[in-house]
Amino acid sequence: MKIAILLAGSRAGSDFFASLLDGHSQICQFPGDFVYDQKLKKIFNLDPNLIPDEFIKLFPHFFNSRLNKRERHDKLGKNKNEFYVVDELKFKKRFISNLKLKKASKINLLLNLHESYSFSSNDRGKKKLILINVHLIEWAKIFFRDFRSKEIEIIYTTRYPLSGLSSPLKDWLEYKPKAVGPDFMYYHIELVLNGINMITKFKKKIHVVKLENLHQENVKTMKNFCRAFNLKYENSLKYSTFFKKKWWGDKSSKKYLDGVNKKFKISYEKSYFYKRDVSNIEQILQKELKVLKYPKINKYPEKKSIFLPMKIELIILINLFKFIKIKSLIKFFYYFLKRIFLMYQLKSQKFLVTKI
């Protein structure tokens, strides 16, 4: 059985992609991020009999989706009033029963958690792929220290770079403006400019999925995905669901998103960028833009313009003054210098991935 780790580019639809896989009979997955931080890492070193209880404590929203309000799993279905519940006792019993069948290695415990959850959800078809939505590259670093199987591959969702930078900033300035600081912006800048380079260091096969293609060329893209992982194509791959109940997108989107949108177009907040910002981004990502067939806007300027503030950085700075966040104001200059160093050292690099 193959394992695919799902990692997210900047606001690039990783949860949307996972929702499209939800009803596939050959895929096993949890309905949300598998947050592989130090807390989750520790449970794999416990007495195996204690693992299911500790897992439920870490992920209670997997067993009662009404607890997952941020991802709107409490508002599923056509009328936005449905949810799902998974029997905790059945999950525990199944996990303990499975311990008798295989050695309790970390990889077997990981597979056991997924199989037990699938069994307890009454999803008992023959599985060929386990999809683990690790989501963040930082969590993936911890994950790959523990799980080194050659069978593990990476799926990385991405989108047009200027959209990947402007979308999270716009959404969070409207959703939770106090949470938007210099570290938030640097995280997304690094992810857009250096995400592919960071995940190649895991030395795994990488499949890149464009958010635009998930909408505009849904059937073709999902058939390519099935071929890549030797799965049969099923009509469920056209629908965004969790537990086969319609999903409307997460809360930070503000509006309700109605699944696959064939009219989806590349868009970004032009007011968030200076011309020099766009040129610097395109210079660094020239190979990536070419391979993924994204449009280019500007000619490349002299690289010294990276030492000037980006428009999105100034927007963050104004937001910090608005809420008088002194510590974040001090951090701003640290992340400003860090961003300059990042862009200074980055060069257009090889794009060694498989495009789905």
N, C-alpha and C positions, 0 to 999 in steps of 0.2 A: 504493500500500500504506500502510495506517495504522500508526502506532506508538502504543502505549499504555504509559505509564510507571506501574508499580505502586509505590505508596507505602503504608507501613504505619502504621496507628494503633497505640496502645499494646497490644501483645500481641493484635492484632486479626485474626490469621489470614491475613496476606498470603502466606506460604509455602503455607498450606493452599489458598488460592485458586489460586495458581500450579500446585499439584499437580493440581487439578481440570481445569485447561486442558491438562495434559501430553499427553494422547493425541489432542487435536483436530487433524484433518487440515489445517485452514486457519490454524493458529496456529504461529508460530515463536518459540521462547524458549530461553534457557539454563537449565539445571537448578539454579538458585540465584541468590543476590544478585549483581547486576551492580554491583560496588562502584566507583562512579565518583568515586574520590578523585584526588588529584594524581598518583599513580603511573599510573593508567589514563589520565588526561587527557594525560599526556606522550607516550604511544605514538602518539596521533593526529597528532603533529607529527614523527614519525620518517619515514625513507624507508619508503614503503608496503611494500616487500619485506621489511622487518624486523619488521613488525607481528605476523604470526602467531606467530613465535617468542617475542616479548615477551608476547603475550597468553597463551600457554600457560604461561609462567613465572608470570604473575599469577594464573591460574586453573587450576592443574594438576588440581584436583578435578573440573573439568568433563570431563576426559579419562580420569580414573580415580577413580570415585566412592568407592573404598575409602579415599581420602584425606579424605573429607568425613565425619568421625566425629561432629562436632557436630550436623549435620543428619540424622544416621543414614542417609546414603546408602550406607553400607557394610552396612546391615542391611535391605535391601529384600526384597520378595517375601513370599509366604504364610508361609514358614518363617524369615523374617528372616535369610537367608543369601545373598542375591543382591546384585549390584552391576552397574555398566555401565562399559564402556570405549569410548572414541571414538578412532579412528585419527588420531594427530597428523600423520603424514606426508600422509595424504589431505586433512586440513584445510588444511595449508600449501599443497599443490599446488592445491587448489580456490581458495583465496584469491588466490594469485598469478595463476592463470588468469583469474579474474574482473576483475583489475586492467586487463586489456587491453580490457575491454568498456565501462567507464565511467570518467569523470574521477574522480581520487582525492580528492574533497572529503570533509570529515569525515563528512557524512551518508551518503555512498556507502560509505565505509570501515566505518561502523557496520553498514549493511545487509549488506555483504560478509561481515563477521564472523559475522553470524547465518545467512546463507544457506550459507556454507561449513561451519558447524557442523552445520546441519540436513542438508546433503548428506552429510557424513562420518558422520552418525548413521543414514544410510539412511532418513531421513525426507524424501521428495522430492515430496510432494504440493504442489499449487498453494496458496501462502500468501496470505492477505489481511490478516493482522494480525501485527505483531511485538510481543510483550509483553516489556518490559524491567523486571525486578524491581530497580529502583534502591533500593528499600526505605526508606532514610532521607531525610528532607527536606533534611538538610545535604548529602548527596550529590546530591540533585536540584538544589540551587542551583548546584553546579559544572556539572552536566550541561546545564542550560538556558542557561548562558553560552556553551556550545559549539554546542548544537543548538537552533536557533530555528524549526524547521519548523512551519508552521501545521497540519500533519497530525498533530502530536503531541497526544494527550489524556492525561488523568490518571485512573487508577483508585485510589481511596483506601479501604482497608479500615478499618472501625471496629467498635466494640462498645459495650455499655452502659458509661458512664464509670466507675462504681465498680468494675466488673470490670476495666476497662482499667488502673486504678491498683493494685488489690489483686493481680491475677494475676501480673504480672512480679515484684512484691516477694515474694510467697509462693514462686514458682518458684525465684527466685535465692537466697533465704535458705536454701532446701533444697539447691539445686544447687551454688552457689558463694558462700557467705555473705561471704567475705572481699572479694569483688568488689562488694558492695553498699555504696555510699557516698552522700553527699549529692548529688553530680552525677548519679548514676544516678536518684535519686528525682526531682530537679528536671526531668530530661529527660522522664520519664513524665508528670509533672504538667503541664508545658508542652504536651506532645503532646496530652493529653486535653482541656485547656482551650482551647488555641489552635491545634491542628493544622489545622483547616479554614481559619482565618484566614491561617495562614502559606502554605498552598498556593494560596490564591486570588491571592496576589501574583505567581504565575507567569503569570497571565492566560491560562490554558488551560481548556478544557472539563473539568469535573471530574465523575466518576461515583463515587458513594459506594456501597460494598457492605458490608452489615451481616454480621458473622460469624454472628450468630444465624440470619439468613435462609439462609446457605450450608448450614446444617444443617437447620433446620426446614422451609424451603420451597426445597429445593435445585433441583428441576426448574423451578419458576416463576422463581427468581432467575437461573438459568443461561440460560433462554430470553430473559429480559429483557436479559441481557448480550449474547446473540447478536444480538438485534434492534438494540441500541445500536451494534454494530460490523458489522452486515450480514453475519453469519456464519450458517451452518446449524447447527441444534442437533444434537448427537451424543450418544449414550449414554455416551461416555467422560467426559462432564462430571459424571457421578454418582460418579466414583471418584477417590480420592486416590492418584496414582501419580507416579513419575518413571521415564522410559523404559519406561512401561507396566508397571512393577513396583510392587507395593503399597508405599506409604509409611506409616510409623507415627508420624510427628511427630518433632520435634527432641529432643535430649538433655535440654534444660532442663525439658521436660515431665515427665521421670522415668518416668512410666508410658507404655505404648505406646497411641497413639490410633488407633482403628479406623475411620478415614475419616469419612464423613458419618454424623452421629448425629441421627436424627429426634426423639429425646427430649431433645436439647440444650435446656437452660434457662438463663435469666439467673441467675447466682450470683456472689456476692462475699463476701469476708471481712468480716463486719460488725464484728468486733473491731478492724479496722484504721481505723475512722472514728469520730470524735465526731459527734454530731448536728449541731453547727455546721459541720463539714466538709462533710457531705452537703448542707446548706442552701446553703452558699456555692457549691459546685459546681453545684447545680441552678439557682441564680440566674444564674450566668454562662452556663450552657448551656441556658437555658429555650427559646430558639428551636430549637436543635438537637434537644433532647429531643422537642419537639412534632412537628417534621418527620419525625424517624425513629421516632416512636411509641414512645419509651421511657417507662417509668413514672416518676412523681415521688413522692418520699417525704415531704419536709419542707416547711414554710412557710419563707419567706425571713426571716432575722434581720437585725439591723442589720449593716452592712458592717464595722463596727469589729472584728468577731470574726475577720477575716482576719489580724489582728495577733497572734493567739494561735497557738501551735504546732499543727499538724495531727497527728493520731494517727500517721500513717505517718512523719512526720518524727521523732517521738519513738522509734518503733521503730527507725529508722535510727540514731539517736543511741545507743540502747542497744547496737545491734550494733557500733558503732564502739568503744565502751568495752570490749566483750567482747574485741575483737582489739587493743586499745590502739593505734589508728591515729591518732597525734598530728596529722599533716598533714591528714587527713580531718576530724578534730574541728575544726580551725581553719576548714577549708572549709565546714563545716556552717553556721556563722553567716553566711557570705557567701551561700550558697544559700538560707538561711532568709529573709534580707532580700530576695534576688532574687525569691523566690516571693511575698512580700508585695507587692512592687512590681508583679509580673505580675498578681496578682489584683485589686489596687487599680485598675489602668488598664483591665482588661478589662471590657467591657460586652457585653450580649447583642447580637450583630451579625446582619446579614442572612445567610441560609444559601443562597447562590447556587450550588447544585450539582444534579446529576441523580441521583436515587436509583434504584439498580438493584434 
